[in-house]
């Protein structure tokens, strides 16, 4: 069975997590943020150490590790009854992060819409990430060199995913708006 899926897409700090959490609180939607799955890892475990090795320098975690962790999380949420694939839309942010992951997941995901949350000012993204680092104690958001490496990685690896799914499924939303305006734009396009 393929999961009815909506992808939240954008550079680090664009607001994917904020919007995903809001949508995930609405009945009929289940939000899974790959970053949250990674951050919940035991950093002393083998997977946790692998994750830390890549994230601490702003690199993407290898596809096999990412897909394995994501699959475990979805299976667990389904078995707990928190995600009901027959009735819920799966809201994903942070996966797929590259075209290879999109290809690997094509048998599992029925992508209905890809929302590209964009911020035309890179300096605003950097400031957002630094504030998030202080607020949420996120080590991966504290160092500007790592932030810039993550933004470069996004542009090189992740942006091509929009081309993979095609312009027909992509909606571009300016994420510099206040969160409720971004949400309104998302909901209008979901309907």
ABEGO torsion letter per residue (X at the ends): XBBBBBBBBEBBGAGAAAAAAAAAABBGBBBBBAAAAAAABBAABAAAAAAAAAAAAGBBBBAAAAAAAAAAAAAAAAAAGABBAAABBBBBBGOBABAAAAAAAAAABBBABBBBBBBABAAAAAAAAAAAAAAAGBAAAABAAAAAAAAAAAAAAAAAAAAAAEAAABBBBBAABBAAAAAAAAAAAAX
